[in-house]
Every structure is written in C-alpha cells, then in structure tokens.
Amino acid sequence: MARFFWGAYDAVSAAVVDEAGGEGIWLSGLCCSASYGLPDTELLGLGDLLACLQNVRRASKLPVWVDCGTGFGNAANFAVAADDLRRGGADAVCVEDKVFPKRNTFSQVAHALEDVDRFSRKIALARERLEGTGCRVIARTESLTVGEPLPDALRRASAYADAGADALFLSNPADSPDRALEFLAGWQGRLPVVLLPTSYRLDAATDLDALGVSVVIYANQLLRAAVAAMRQVVERFQGDRLSVTDHEPMISVPELLQLTDRHIV
C-alpha cells in the first residue's frame, strides 16, 4: 500500500510529522536550504545536510529519506556522502539526474540533464557502497521537467533500474498528473515509483497501488504553511501591537513544550 511522506527540515517540523502519525519524512533540499537562508542551488554542503538530518533524527524515529540533489559531485563523491548520511540515520538517499549545480525544479530557468551513463555510475557506486546496510538508493529523473518526450523518461528509468536503483522518483512540476500517469502506464512497475504532487492533485479515486506508486511525498507544504502562518501573525501585530498576545493562530507555549519534550524527557 502506498505510503505518504512529509517534507521536514528541522526537529520541530519532524516532531509535527511524528506527532500526527506520519509514515515517513522527506529531508527536503529546498526546505533545508531555506532554513539556512540559502537558495535551492546546491549551496548546502554535506555537513550542513548532516546537521539537518541529526536534528530531524532527534525528533522522530520515522523512516527518513534524504534529498541529495545531484549527489555532491561525481560518483565517488555521492557514494561516500550516501554512506555518511546512512551512518547519520538516513533510511534512503535520493539523487537526481540534473547537471551540477542544479536549480530547483520549479525555477524558471533552463535545466540540463546529466548523461545517462554518468548518472547510472553514481547509482551503481552508491548501491555497492550501501550493500547490506538497508539504506536504499532512489534515482530521481527530471526528464519530464525539461520537456523531454515520454520515451526519454522511460529510457532513463530503465537505465537507472539496471544500475541498481531501489526506487524511481518521478519529478513532474506540471499542474496536471497526466504525464506522470502516462509514464506509469508505460513503466509497468519495474521499480516502485515515488511521486511528488507539489503542483497537481491526485484524484481520490486514483489507485496508486495498481499504478505501482510506492510513496507520495508532500515535500515542502509544511514550510510553506509555516511561512504563511508567520506572516499572518506578523501582519496582525503590525496592525494591532497588542494582538500578539492572542493565541490564534498560534499554539500555546505548553503545547510547544510538549512537542519538543516528547522524545527528550
């Protein structure tokens, strides 16, 4: 049965997912970068990502999948980084087939795809490094992002499966799931598929299991919701300097203490 993961970026967001009974956590590159005040352009180093992972791990025992962007360099770099992240508590590492330094999928810029053979080497070396550890390697293809025809996405996915990927992450920034559904129909379940419906909705009647979808990730909704709520409080305070003492739309201090203390005391 398909599972639903939520994007987290620090201990508080991870605790919220854990408290709500979430099934897994996606350590989002976008959200972690934003939490450091950086754009999602691979400025975040491995040490920074490990620090984010440590904080998330402190707050939750849920499975954590780590967004590794394009993998910190060449195949050897990614293999070593993947092992470091595994030692830091990652249950899976995800690498995408864009050229370093990649830009966020939703950036209105030209996106360049990595050569299939070079990217497959990244997967193969990481898979070899992680053999027997239980940590998975997820291959993310951005073929649909750059507007390539469906056969290109299927060709890349097949090569990544041959290289040893444990699952395929299908990126599709369109406002409709149509191209993703077309891919799934042609893919025929060779590997479990991960979807990220950021800009499109999945119909309630969509049979994810029949389509071969293993995980659905809501990657950045918590951060976006948090920013919206913070803006609301600040704007309210600007209009009425006494309103910040009101509890709406904030949680109470005891609730916050309960959230942060639940895994400590």
Order of alpha helices (4+ residues) and beta strands (2+ residues): beta-alpha-beta-alpha-alpha-beta-alpha-beta-alpha-beta-alpha-beta-alpha-beta-alpha-beta-alpha-alpha
